[in-house]
Amino acid sequence: MSFYHADSSVQHRFCLIQASFLQSEGLPFADVLSEEEIEGAFADAGVDFAQEDDEIYTPPLTLWAFLSQVLHKAEQRSCMAAVSRILVLLVALGREPCSKNTGAYCRARAKLPETVIERLVVSVSRGCEEQVPKAWLWHQRHVKLIDGTTCSMPDTEENRDAYPQPSSQKDGLGFPIIRLVVALSLATAMVCGAAMGPYSGKETGETALLRQVLDQFAPGDILLADRYFCSFFMVALLLNGNLDFVTRLHQSRKTDFSRARQLGKGDHIVVWKRPDKPDWMDHATYEQMPDTLTLRQVEVQVHQPGFRTESLVVVTTLLDAKKYRREEIAELYRRRWLVELDIEAIKITLGMDILRCKSPEMVRKEIWTCLLAYNLIRKTMMQAAHRNDLSPRQLSFATAVQTVAASWMILPIVNEPSAVTLMMAQLDSLAGQRVGNRPNRVEPRAVKRRPKPHRLLTEPREEARAELLRGVLEPEVEGREAA
């Protein structure tokens, strides 16, 4: 079935989304997240608004517009800009233009269930992961990168109640912050799962959030994380789920290698004893934990000039030294850095660092919509890579965003031959833009461009505004009068 239908019925069909993300039959991974699968997810959630032919903001069109906001920056990310894109699409399809008022669109967007968008994020990742070529895997195994991050949001009362700002910030001077833990595929760079919660409070840390998504992993997966996640109980939970773990030794744990069994130079088998029960764990779960864990610790020397770390110890549950050589374990942990680049792509390239929605429910939907757009773009990159015998990580994510955005309005409305021609040209051009292979790049942690010489807000805005109205002058800033 073709995804291209340049007629007025397209606003009622989810083929609108596939077309805009350069999807077509005949491409690899084309059956991942089909139109029928999206329809089924919405049907299972009982989403049935705007079913009449003359209604504008149908679920497909609303989700299409929501995704379009992710692909744009600044003013083009606003709800007004999204409604403008809807208006252009409707006219191109021969329909009456919609009103430029954003109220109807915002109400329709609020009706999109968070659970459905989350389900689509996981579905597209899982479907692509099941079809990846073996050459993209590590020892023919799926590796998942784990890391945490935060995002800020508008300073509204609702957002503050759900996601308080850091305690170090005075009231009225900061922004609410949401904490996230994401799992990304080493092979495809797709988001496989995510959990979110407040920045502070009981059971809001990164390890607690990771425990919420353990059911998203398949037996046999390898989790690759930094040393923050290195704990006895985390390793025990992963082993209980038939998962393997590669991480860096936590700085608070010391190992006496004189009591360890040596596998080779800088390669040892060690035994960890079960510590006391943590506060978050109930007594029954604690009693089910093993008394000891047998793990492997690999010493890694870093000789690259400019690197901050000269040596480190990698901890892993991969005990077979013949199958998983010490050098391979060290190189795998080195690839953990890719998760930092993937999160940067999500937060900076797609603009998720500073969220726009003013209620907690919409903030979470905004995050899941951003992750859905991210995964769909990654799927497009996988198709371009597979078509040109490349790895997805050889292609530029920023270029992929620009490529999808460039044809966003055209592909849903052109005829099928033109759409396929444009799509193939876009995929081939995307494959031509490769990222540099710079594993030993050294850069100072500093920026060259200076910030604007504005004063920092040191009191709530209402109080500062009241002082100005009373005639209180602002101090000079770096030799210039403040405006």
C-alpha positions as CSV (number, residue, x, y, z in Angstrom):
1,M,0.0,0.0,0.0
2,S,1.4,3.4,-1.0
3,F,1.8,6.1,1.6
4,Y,1.1,8.9,-0.9
5,H,-2.5,10.1,-1.3
6,A,-2.7,13.7,-2.5
7,D,-6.4,14.2,-1.6
8,S,-8.4,15.6,1.2
9,S,-8.7,12.3,3.0
10,V,-5.0,12.4,4.0
11,Q,-5.7,14.4,7.1
12,H,-7.6,11.4,8.5
13,R,-4.8,9.0,7.8
14,F,-1.5,8.3,9.5
15,C,0.2,7.9,6.2
16,L,0.6,11.7,6.5
17,I,3.3,11.0,9.1
18,Q,5.1,8.3,7.2
19,A,5.3,10.4,4.0
20,S,6.7,13.4,5.8
21,F,9.5,11.2,7.3
22,L,10.5,9.9,3.9
23,Q,8.9,6.5,4.3
24,S,7.9,4.3,1.4
25,E,7.5,0.6,0.4
26,G,10.6,-1.1,-0.9
27,L,12.9,0.5,1.7
28,P,14.5,-1.5,4.5
29,F,12.7,-1.2,7.8
30,A,9.6,0.1,5.9
31,D,7.3,-2.2,7.8
32,V,8.4,-0.8,11.2
33,L,5.6,1.4,12.7
34,S,3.2,1.0,9.8
35,E,0.1,3.1,9.4
36,E,-2.0,0.2,10.7
37,E,0.2,-0.1,13.8
38,I,-0.3,3.6,14.6
39,E,-4.0,3.4,14.1
40,G,-4.1,0.3,16.4
41,A,-2.3,2.2,19.1
42,F,-4.8,5.1,19.0
43,A,-7.7,2.7,18.8
44,D,-6.5,0.7,21.8
45,A,-6.4,4.0,23.8
46,G,-9.9,4.9,22.7
47,V,-8.9,8.0,20.8
48,D,-11.9,8.9,18.6
49,F,-12.1,12.7,18.4
50,A,-12.7,14.5,15.1
51,Q,-14.0,11.6,13.1
52,E,-16.3,13.5,10.8
53,D,-15.1,14.4,7.3
54,D,-15.4,18.2,7.8
55,E,-13.5,18.2,11.1
56,I,-10.0,19.6,10.9
57,Y,-7.9,18.5,13.9
58,T,-8.0,14.8,13.5
59,P,-5.5,12.6,15.5
60,P,-3.2,12.1,12.4
61,L,-3.2,15.8,11.5
62,T,-2.7,16.9,15.2
63,L,0.2,14.5,15.7
64,W,1.7,15.5,12.3
65,A,1.6,19.2,13.4
66,F,3.0,18.4,16.9
67,L,5.9,16.5,15.3
68,S,6.5,19.5,12.9
69,Q,7.1,21.7,15.9
70,V,10.0,19.5,17.0
71,L,11.7,19.9,13.6
72,H,11.8,23.7,13.8
73,K,13.4,26.3,16.0
74,A,12.5,29.6,17.6
75,E,9.3,31.2,16.2
76,Q,8.7,28.4,13.8
77,R,8.3,26.1,16.8
78,S,5.3,27.9,18.1
79,C,1.7,26.7,18.0
80,M,0.9,29.6,15.7
81,A,3.5,28.3,13.2
82,A,2.1,24.8,13.5
83,V,-1.4,26.0,12.7
84,S,0.0,27.9,9.7
85,R,1.5,24.7,8.4
86,I,-1.9,23.0,8.8
87,L,-3.5,25.8,6.9
88,V,-1.1,25.5,4.0
89,L,-1.6,21.7,3.9
90,L,-5.4,22.0,3.9
91,V,-5.4,24.4,1.0
92,A,-2.9,22.3,-0.9
93,L,-5.3,19.3,-0.4
94,G,-8.2,21.4,-1.8
95,R,-9.8,21.9,1.6
96,E,-11.0,25.2,3.2
97,P,-8.3,26.9,5.2
98,C,-8.6,26.7,8.9
99,S,-8.6,29.6,11.3
100,K,-5.3,31.0,12.5
101,N,-6.5,30.8,16.1
102,T,-4.5,28.2,17.9
103,G,-7.1,27.3,20.5
104,A,-8.6,24.4,18.6
105,Y,-5.2,22.9,17.8
106,C,-4.0,23.2,21.4
107,R,-7.2,21.4,22.6
108,A,-6.7,18.7,20.1
109,R,-3.0,18.3,21.0
110,A,-4.1,17.9,24.7
111,K,-6.3,14.9,23.7
112,L,-3.3,13.0,22.3
113,P,-2.6,10.3,25.0
114,E,0.8,10.4,26.5
115,T,0.8,6.6,26.7
116,V,0.1,6.3,22.9
117,I,3.1,8.5,22.0
118,E,5.3,6.6,24.4
119,R,4.1,3.3,22.9
120,L,5.0,4.6,19.4
121,V,8.5,5.6,20.5
122,V,9.3,2.2,21.9
123,S,7.6,0.4,19.0
124,V,9.7,2.0,16.2
125,S,12.9,1.4,18.2
126,R,12.1,-2.2,18.9
127,G,11.0,-2.9,15.4
128,C,14.2,-1.5,13.9
129,E,16.4,-3.2,16.5
130,E,15.0,-6.6,15.5
131,Q,16.0,-6.0,11.9
132,V,19.4,-4.5,12.2
133,P,22.2,-6.2,10.2
134,K,24.5,-8.3,12.3
135,A,27.4,-6.1,11.2
136,W,26.0,-3.3,13.2
137,L,25.9,-5.3,16.5
138,W,28.7,-5.9,19.0
139,H,29.5,-9.7,19.1
140,Q,26.1,-10.1,17.5
141,R,24.5,-8.7,20.7
142,H,22.4,-5.6,21.3
143,V,24.0,-3.0,23.4
144,K,22.0,-0.3,25.1
145,L,23.5,3.0,26.3
146,I,22.2,4.4,29.6
147,D,22.5,8.0,30.8
148,G,20.6,10.7,32.6
149,T,19.9,14.3,31.8
150,T,17.5,17.2,32.7
151,C,15.3,19.6,30.8
152,S,13.8,22.9,32.0
153,M,10.3,24.2,31.3
154,P,8.2,27.4,31.7
155,D,8.0,28.7,35.2
156,T,4.3,28.2,35.7
157,E,2.6,27.3,39.0
158,E,1.5,23.9,37.7
159,N,5.0,23.0,36.5
160,R,6.6,24.1,39.7
161,D,4.2,21.9,41.7
162,A,5.1,18.8,39.7
163,Y,8.7,19.5,38.9
164,P,10.2,21.9,41.5
165,Q,13.3,23.9,40.6
166,P,16.6,23.1,42.3
167,S,16.7,24.1,46.0
168,S,19.8,26.2,45.3
169,Q,17.7,28.6,43.3
170,K,15.6,31.3,45.0
171,D,11.9,31.3,44.4
172,G,11.0,33.2,41.2
173,L,14.6,33.1,39.8
174,G,14.8,29.6,38.4
175,F,12.8,27.2,36.2
176,P,11.2,23.9,36.9
177,I,13.4,20.9,36.0
178,I,12.5,17.4,34.9
179,R,15.0,14.6,35.2
180,L,15.2,11.9,32.6
181,V,17.0,8.6,32.1
182,V,17.2,7.3,28.6
183,A,18.3,4.0,27.0
184,L,19.6,4.3,23.5
185,S,20.7,1.6,21.1
186,L,24.4,1.5,20.3
187,A,23.7,0.2,16.8
188,T,20.8,2.5,15.8
189,A,21.1,5.4,18.3
190,M,17.3,5.1,18.8
191,V,15.6,5.7,22.2
192,C,14.6,2.3,23.5
193,G,13.0,3.5,26.7
194,A,12.9,6.5,29.0
195,A,11.7,7.4,32.4
196,M,11.1,10.8,33.9
197,G,10.4,12.4,37.2
198,P,11.2,15.4,39.4
199,Y,14.7,16.7,39.8
200,S,14.8,16.0,43.5
201,G,12.9,14.0,46.1
202,K,12.5,10.4,47.2
203,E,13.1,7.9,44.4
204,T,13.8,10.5,41.8
205,G,17.5,9.7,41.1
206,E,18.9,8.3,37.9
207,T,19.2,4.7,39.3
208,A,15.6,4.8,40.5
209,L,14.4,5.9,37.1
210,L,16.5,3.2,35.4
211,R,14.7,0.6,37.5
212,Q,11.4,1.8,36.0
213,V,12.5,0.9,32.4
214,L,14.2,-2.5,33.0
215,D,11.3,-4.3,31.5
216,Q,12.0,-2.5,28.2
217,F,15.2,-4.6,27.6
218,A,15.3,-8.0,26.1
219,P,17.1,-11.0,27.6
220,G,20.7,-11.0,26.3
221,D,21.0,-7.2,26.0
222,I,24.1,-5.5,27.3
223,L,23.7,-2.3,29.2
224,L,26.5,0.2,28.9
225,A,26.6,3.0,31.5
226,D,28.8,5.3,33.5
227,R,29.9,4.7,37.1
228,Y,26.9,6.4,38.6
229,F,25.0,3.3,37.9
230,C,27.7,0.9,39.3
231,S,26.1,-0.6,42.4
232,F,25.7,-4.2,43.8
233,F,21.9,-4.0,43.6
234,M,21.7,-2.6,40.1
235,V,24.0,-5.4,38.8
236,A,21.9,-8.0,40.7
237,L,18.7,-6.7,39.1
238,L,20.2,-6.8,35.7
239,L,21.5,-10.3,36.1
240,N,18.1,-11.4,37.3
241,G,16.7,-10.2,34.0
242,N,19.3,-12.1,32.0
243,L,21.0,-8.8,31.1
244,D,24.7,-8.1,31.0
245,F,26.4,-4.9,32.3
246,V,29.5,-2.9,31.4
247,T,30.2,0.1,33.5
248,R,33.1,2.0,35.2
249,L,33.9,1.2,38.8
250,H,32.3,3.6,41.2
251,Q,34.8,5.9,42.9
252,S,33.7,4.9,46.4
253,R,34.4,1.2,45.8
254,K,37.9,-0.1,46.3
255,T,39.1,-3.5,45.2
256,D,41.9,-5.6,46.6
257,F,43.3,-7.3,43.5
258,S,45.5,-9.5,45.7
259,R,42.4,-11.5,46.5
260,A,41.1,-11.6,43.0
261,R,41.6,-14.3,40.4
262,Q,43.8,-13.0,37.5
263,L,42.7,-13.7,34.0
264,G,45.5,-11.8,32.4
265,K,47.4,-8.5,32.8
266,G,44.9,-6.0,34.2
267,D,42.1,-8.5,34.0
268,H,40.6,-10.0,37.2
269,I,37.6,-11.9,38.5
270,V,36.4,-10.4,41.8
271,V,33.6,-11.1,44.3
272,W,31.3,-8.4,45.7
273,K,29.5,-9.0,49.0
274,R,25.9,-7.9,49.4
275,P,25.8,-4.6,51.4
276,D,23.0,-3.6,53.8
277,K,19.5,-3.1,52.6
278,P,19.0,0.3,51.0
279,D,16.0,2.5,52.0
280,W,14.2,2.1,48.6
281,M,14.2,-1.7,48.7
282,D,11.6,-3.7,50.6
283,H,12.7,-6.6,52.9
284,A,11.3,-9.4,50.7
285,T,13.2,-8.1,47.7
286,Y,16.4,-7.7,49.7
287,E,16.2,-11.3,50.9
288,Q,16.0,-12.5,47.3
289,M,19.2,-10.7,46.4
290,P,22.3,-13.0,46.1
291,D,24.9,-12.9,48.9
292,T,27.7,-12.3,46.5
293,L,28.3,-11.3,42.9
294,T,31.1,-12.6,40.7
295,L,32.3,-9.9,38.4
296,R,35.1,-9.1,36.1
297,Q,37.2,-5.9,36.4
298,V,39.4,-4.7,33.6
299,E,42.1,-2.1,34.2
300,V,42.4,0.4,31.3
301,Q,45.3,2.8,30.8
302,V,44.6,6.0,28.8
303,H,47.7,7.3,27.0
304,Q,46.0,9.9,24.9
305,P,47.3,13.5,25.6
306,G,44.6,15.9,26.7
307,F,42.3,13.3,28.3
308,R,41.5,14.0,31.9
309,T,41.6,10.4,33.0
310,E,44.9,8.5,32.9
311,S,43.5,5.1,34.1
312,L,40.2,3.5,35.0
313,V,38.6,0.2,35.9
314,V,35.8,-1.2,33.9
315,V,33.4,-3.6,35.7
316,T,31.4,-6.1,33.7
317,T,29.3,-9.3,34.0
318,L,30.9,-10.6,30.8
319,L,33.2,-13.1,32.5
320,D,34.4,-15.2,29.5
321,A,37.8,-13.7,28.7
322,K,38.3,-15.9,25.6
323,K,35.0,-14.7,24.0
324,Y,35.2,-11.1,25.3
325,R,38.8,-10.0,25.3
326,R,40.1,-7.3,27.6
327,E,40.8,-4.9,24.8
328,E,37.3,-5.4,23.4
329,I,35.7,-4.6,26.8
330,A,37.8,-1.4,27.1
331,E,36.9,-0.3,23.6
332,L,33.2,-1.0,24.2
333,Y,33.3,1.2,27.3
334,R,35.0,3.9,25.3
335,R,32.0,3.9,23.0
336,R,29.8,4.9,26.0
337,W,30.6,8.5,25.0
338,L,28.2,8.1,22.1
339,V,25.3,8.5,24.5
340,E,26.5,12.0,25.2
341,L,26.3,12.8,21.5
342,D,22.9,11.2,21.2
343,I,21.5,13.2,24.1
344,E,23.0,16.4,22.6
345,A,21.2,15.6,19.4
346,I,17.9,15.3,21.2
347,K,18.3,18.3,23.5
348,I,20.2,20.7,21.3
349,T,19.5,19.8,17.7
350,L,15.9,19.0,18.4
351,G,15.6,21.7,21.0
352,M,14.3,19.5,23.9
353,D,16.7,21.3,26.4
354,I,14.2,24.0,27.0
355,L,10.6,22.8,26.8
356,R,7.7,25.1,25.9
357,C,4.5,23.6,27.4
358,K,3.0,25.2,30.5
359,S,1.4,22.1,32.3
360,P,3.1,18.9,33.5
361,E,0.9,16.7,31.3
362,M,1.8,18.7,28.1
363,V,5.5,18.8,29.2
364,R,5.6,15.0,29.2
365,K,3.7,14.8,25.9
366,E,6.2,17.3,24.4
367,I,9.1,15.1,25.6
368,W,7.6,11.9,24.1
369,T,6.8,13.7,20.8
370,C,10.3,14.9,20.6
371,L,11.6,11.4,21.2
372,L,9.2,10.0,18.6
373,A,10.5,12.5,16.0
374,Y,14.0,11.6,17.0
375,N,13.4,7.9,16.5
376,L,11.6,8.4,13.2
377,I,14.5,10.6,12.0
378,R,16.9,7.9,13.1
379,K,14.9,5.3,11.2
380,T,15.3,7.5,8.0
381,M,19.0,7.6,8.7
382,M,19.1,3.8,9.0
383,Q,17.4,3.5,5.6
384,A,19.9,5.8,4.0
385,A,22.8,4.0,5.6
386,H,21.5,0.5,4.6
387,R,20.8,1.7,1.1
388,N,24.4,2.9,0.8
389,D,26.2,0.2,2.7
390,L,27.1,2.5,5.7
391,S,26.5,2.5,9.4
392,P,23.8,4.8,10.8
393,R,26.4,6.4,13.1
394,Q,28.4,7.5,10.1
395,L,25.6,9.9,9.1
396,S,25.0,13.4,10.4
397,F,21.9,13.7,12.6
398,A,21.7,17.5,12.1
399,T,21.7,17.0,8.3
400,A,19.0,14.4,8.7
401,V,16.8,16.8,10.6
402,Q,17.3,19.4,7.9
403,T,16.6,16.9,5.1
404,V,13.3,15.8,6.7
405,A,12.2,19.4,7.4
406,A,13.0,20.5,3.9
407,S,10.5,18.2,2.3
408,W,8.0,18.1,5.2
409,M,5.2,20.0,3.5
410,I,5.8,18.6,0.0
411,L,5.8,14.8,0.4
412,P,2.2,14.4,1.7
413,I,0.7,16.2,-1.3
414,V,2.7,15.3,-4.4
415,N,1.9,12.4,-6.6
416,E,3.5,9.0,-6.0
417,P,6.2,9.1,-8.7
418,S,7.4,12.5,-7.7
419,A,7.3,11.6,-4.0
420,V,9.4,8.5,-4.6
421,T,11.9,10.4,-6.7
422,L,12.2,13.1,-4.1
423,M,12.6,10.6,-1.3
424,M,15.4,8.7,-3.0
425,A,17.2,11.9,-3.8
426,Q,16.9,13.0,-0.1
427,L,18.1,9.6,1.2
428,D,21.1,9.6,-1.1
429,S,22.0,13.2,-0.3
430,L,21.8,12.3,3.4
431,A,24.2,9.4,2.9
432,G,26.6,11.8,1.3
433,Q,26.9,13.9,4.5
434,R,29.0,11.8,6.9
435,V,30.3,12.7,10.3
436,G,34.1,12.7,10.9
437,N,35.7,9.8,12.7
438,R,37.5,11.6,15.5
439,P,37.7,9.3,18.5
440,N,40.7,11.1,20.0
441,R,39.6,14.7,19.5
442,V,40.7,17.0,22.2
443,E,38.8,20.3,22.8
444,P,38.9,22.8,25.7
445,R,35.7,23.0,27.7
446,A,35.2,26.6,26.9
447,V,33.2,28.8,24.5
448,K,34.6,31.6,22.4
449,R,31.5,33.7,21.9
450,R,30.8,36.0,24.9
451,P,27.4,36.3,26.4
452,K,25.3,39.5,26.2
453,P,26.2,41.9,29.0
454,H,22.9,41.7,30.7
455,R,22.5,41.6,34.4
456,L,21.3,38.4,36.0
457,L,17.8,38.5,37.6
458,T,18.4,38.3,41.3
459,E,14.9,38.9,42.5
460,P,11.5,37.8,41.2
461,R,10.5,39.6,38.1
462,E,7.4,41.2,39.7
463,E,9.6,42.8,42.3
464,A,12.1,44.0,39.8
465,R,9.3,45.5,37.7
466,A,7.9,47.2,40.7
467,E,11.2,48.8,41.5
468,L,11.5,50.2,37.9
469,L,8.0,51.7,38.3
470,R,9.0,53.4,41.5
471,G,11.9,55.0,39.7
472,V,14.7,52.8,41.0
473,L,17.5,52.9,38.4
474,E,19.3,49.8,37.4
475,P,23.1,49.8,37.9
476,E,25.6,50.1,35.0
477,V,26.7,46.9,33.4
478,E,30.3,46.6,32.2
479,G,30.6,50.3,31.6
480,R,27.3,50.7,29.8
481,E,24.0,51.9,31.2
482,A,21.4,49.2,31.5
483,A,18.4,49.8,29.2
